[in-house]
Amino acid sequence: MNLDSIPAWVKTVEEAKKIQEELRFKVIQEDRLSEVNYVAGVDVGFKNNYTITQAAVAVLNYPELTLVEQALATIPTTFPYIPGFLSFREIPAIIEALKQLTITPDLILCDGQGIAHPRRLGIASHLGVLIDVPTIGVAKSILIGKHQEVPPEKGSWTPLIDRGETIGVVLRSRFNVKPIYISIGHKISLNTAINYVMGCLTKYRLPETTRWADRLASI
C-alpha cells in the first residue's frame, strides 16, 4: 500500500470535484491483483454530532474469512456531508486506520460506491487510486443508475446502467432480501469483483468484511 504520499485534503466542493474529474482517468477497470490471501473491509462512523470521524479496517484471511487483524482511527471531521463527495469526508480517517496494519490486504471492500458514481470516482475508486490497492465498492443503496428487477435467488444479479454504460451490478446476496450494489473500485474487473464479493458472503446480506468493519466502526 502506498500510504506515504497522500496529497493534502481539500476543503471545498469545487476543489473536490476537480480532483474527481482528474482521478477518474486513473481508475484501472481490469484485473491487476495477485493471489488474494487477505481481504479487508473498511467502514466509517461518526461521533459527537458528526464532528469526529471514526474509521475501521478489518482484515480477514481468504477464503476462510477469519478475522486476523483490525484497526481503528479517530480524527476530527474536516469535510461536510455532501452526497457524491463522501470520500473526502471519510478517506482521511481510513488512511490513518490503514497505517496501523501489520498485514497488507490484497483486496479491500469498501462500504460505498466505486465507479457507480456521477463522476465515476466513489470512495472505493478514490481510495484504490490513492493507495494503489485493488478495491471493490459494496454499497447498501443505489446512488445513480437504473436496473431491472433482480431474481430472488442468492447470487442472482442484474446490470446497473447509467447513460448507456454498465457501472456495476445489483446483486442478491441472500435469498429474497434487499440487494447490494457492486461496482469496480480499482485494479479489478467487474466479473472478478462479483466473484470476490460472493466469496466473502456467508448467511448475511453483507459480506463478512463489511460486517466486521461496521461492528468495529460503531464502537
C-alpha positions in Angstrom: 0.0 0.0 0.0 1.1 3.5 -0.8 0.3 5.5 2.3 3.1 7.9 2.4 2.4 10.3 -0.5 -1.3 11.1 0.1 -2.0 14.7 -1.1 -3.4 17.3 1.2 -7.1 17.1 1.6 -9.3 19.7 0.0 -11.8 21.9 1.9 -14.2 23.0 -0.9 -16.6 21.2 -3.2 -15.1 23.0 -6.2 -11.6 21.5 -5.4 -13.1 18.1 -4.7 -15.0 18.0 -8.0 -11.8 18.9 -9.9 -9.9 16.1 -8.2 -12.6 13.6 -9.0 -12.5 14.6 -12.7 -8.8 14.1 -12.7 -8.5 10.9 -10.8 -11.4 9.1 -12.6 -9.0 8.5 -15.6 -6.5 6.7 -13.3 -9.0 4.0 -12.3 -8.0 0.7 -13.7 -11.0 -1.4 -14.6 -9.2 -4.7 -15.3 -7.6 -7.4 -13.1 -4.3 -6.2 -11.7 -4.4 -8.2 -8.5 -2.2 -11.1 -7.4 -3.2 -14.0 -5.3 -5.7 -12.9 -2.6 -4.8 -14.2 0.8 -6.2 -11.3 2.8 -9.3 -9.2 2.2 -10.2 -6.1 4.2 -13.3 -4.2 4.9 -13.4 -0.5 5.7 -16.2 1.4 7.2 -16.7 4.8 8.8 -18.8 6.1 11.7 -19.2 9.5 13.3 -19.3 10.8 16.9 -20.1 14.0 18.8 -22.7 15.2 16.4 -20.5 14.3 13.4 -17.5 16.4 14.5 -15.4 13.2 14.9 -14.8 10.7 12.2 -14.0 7.1 13.2 -12.7 4.7 10.6 -12.4 0.9 11.0 -10.4 -1.6 9.0 -11.0 -5.4 9.4 -8.6 -7.8 7.7 -9.8 -11.4 7.1 -7.9 -14.3 5.6 -9.3 -15.6 2.4 -11.2 -17.8 1.6 -11.6 -18.8 5.3 -12.9 -15.3 6.3 -11.4 -15.4 9.8 -10.6 -12.1 11.4 -6.8 -11.7 11.6 -6.3 -8.0 12.3 -8.3 -4.9 12.9 -7.6 -1.2 13.3 -9.5 1.9 14.4 -8.6 5.5 13.9 -10.4 8.7 15.1 -9.8 12.1 13.7 -11.7 15.5 13.5 -14.2 15.6 10.7 -12.8 18.1 8.0 -15.3 17.9 5.2 -19.1 18.4 5.2 -21.7 15.8 4.3 -22.4 16.2 0.6 -23.7 13.3 -1.5 -21.2 12.4 -4.2 -18.2 13.7 -2.2 -18.2 11.3 0.8 -14.7 10.1 0.1 -13.3 13.5 1.0 -15.1 13.2 4.4 -14.2 9.6 5.1 -10.9 8.6 3.5 -8.6 10.7 5.7 -9.6 8.6 8.7 -9.4 5.4 6.7 -5.8 6.2 5.8 -5.0 6.6 9.4 -6.5 3.2 10.3 -4.7 1.5 7.4 -1.4 2.9 8.7 -1.8 0.8 11.8 -2.0 -2.6 10.0 0.8 -5.1 10.1 -0.8 -7.2 7.4 -1.2 -5.7 3.9 -4.6 -6.6 2.4 -4.6 -7.9 -1.2 -8.1 -6.6 -1.8 -10.3 -4.0 0.0 -14.1 -4.0 0.0 -15.4 -0.5 0.8 -18.8 0.3 2.2 -19.8 2.6 -0.6 -19.6 3.1 -4.4 -16.7 2.5 -6.8 -17.3 3.8 -10.3 -21.1 3.7 -9.8 -20.8 7.5 -9.2 -21.7 10.6 -11.2 -18.1 11.3 -11.9 -17.0 7.6 -11.7 -15.0 8.1 -8.6 -16.8 6.9 -5.5 -15.0 6.1 -2.3 -13.7 2.7 -3.4 -12.2 4.0 -6.6 -10.8 7.1 -4.8 -9.2 5.0 -2.1 -7.8 2.4 -4.6 -6.2 5.0 -6.7 -4.7 6.8 -3.8 -3.1 3.8 -2.1 -2.6 1.6 -5.2 -4.5 -1.4 -3.9 -7.3 -3.3 -5.7 -10.7 -2.2 -4.3 -14.4 -3.0 -4.7 -17.4 -0.8 -4.0 -20.1 -2.7 -2.0 -23.0 -0.3 -1.3 -26.2 -0.9 0.6 -28.2 1.6 -1.5 -28.1 3.0 -5.0 -26.5 6.3 -5.9 -27.1 6.5 -9.6 -28.2 4.3 -12.4 -31.1 2.1 -13.3 -31.6 -1.7 -13.3 -34.1 -4.4 -13.9 -35.6 -6.4 -11.0 -33.2 -8.9 -9.5 -34.3 -12.6 -9.2 -34.8 -13.6 -5.6 -32.2 -16.3 -5.5 -28.8 -15.7 -3.8 -26.1 -14.9 -6.4 -28.6 -13.5 -8.9 -27.7 -10.1 -10.3 -28.6 -7.6 -13.0 -26.5 -4.8 -14.6 -26.6 -1.3 -13.2 -26.7 1.1 -16.1 -26.1 4.9 -16.3 -26.2 6.8 -19.6 -25.8 3.6 -21.5 -22.7 2.4 -19.5 -22.6 -0.6 -17.2 -21.3 0.9 -14.0 -21.9 -2.1 -11.7 -24.3 -4.8 -10.8 -27.2 -5.2 -8.4 -26.6 -8.4 -6.5 -28.9 -10.6 -4.5 -26.6 -11.6 -1.6 -29.2 -13.6 0.3 -32.5 -15.2 -0.8 -35.3 -12.6 -1.2 -33.6 -9.8 0.8 -32.7 -6.3 -0.5 -29.9 -6.5 -3.0 -26.5 -4.8 -2.7 -24.7 -2.7 -5.3 -21.4 -3.8 -6.5 -19.0 -1.7 -8.7 -15.4 -1.7 -9.7 -13.2 0.2 -7.3 -9.7 -0.1 -8.8 -7.4 -2.7 -10.4 -10.2 -5.3 -10.8 -12.8 -6.3 -13.4 -16.5 -6.3 -12.7 -16.8 -10.1 -13.0 -13.9 -10.7 -10.7 -15.4 -8.2 -8.2 -18.7 -10.1 -8.2 -16.8 -13.4 -7.6 -14.9 -12.0 -4.6 -18.0 -10.4 -3.1 -19.7 -13.7 -3.4 -16.7 -15.4 -1.8 -17.0 -13.0 1.2 -20.7 -13.7 1.8 -21.9 -16.2 4.3 -25.5 -16.2 5.6 -26.0 -12.5 5.8 -26.9 -9.7 3.4 -23.5 -8.0 3.7 -20.1 -9.6 3.1 -18.1 -10.5 6.2 -15.6 -7.8 5.5 -18.3 -5.1 5.8 -19.9 -6.7 8.8 -16.6 -6.8 10.8 -15.7 -3.3 9.8 -19.1 -1.9 10.6 -19.1 -3.5 14.0 -15.7 -2.0 14.8 -16.6 1.4 13.5 -19.7 1.5 15.7 -17.7 1.1 19.0 
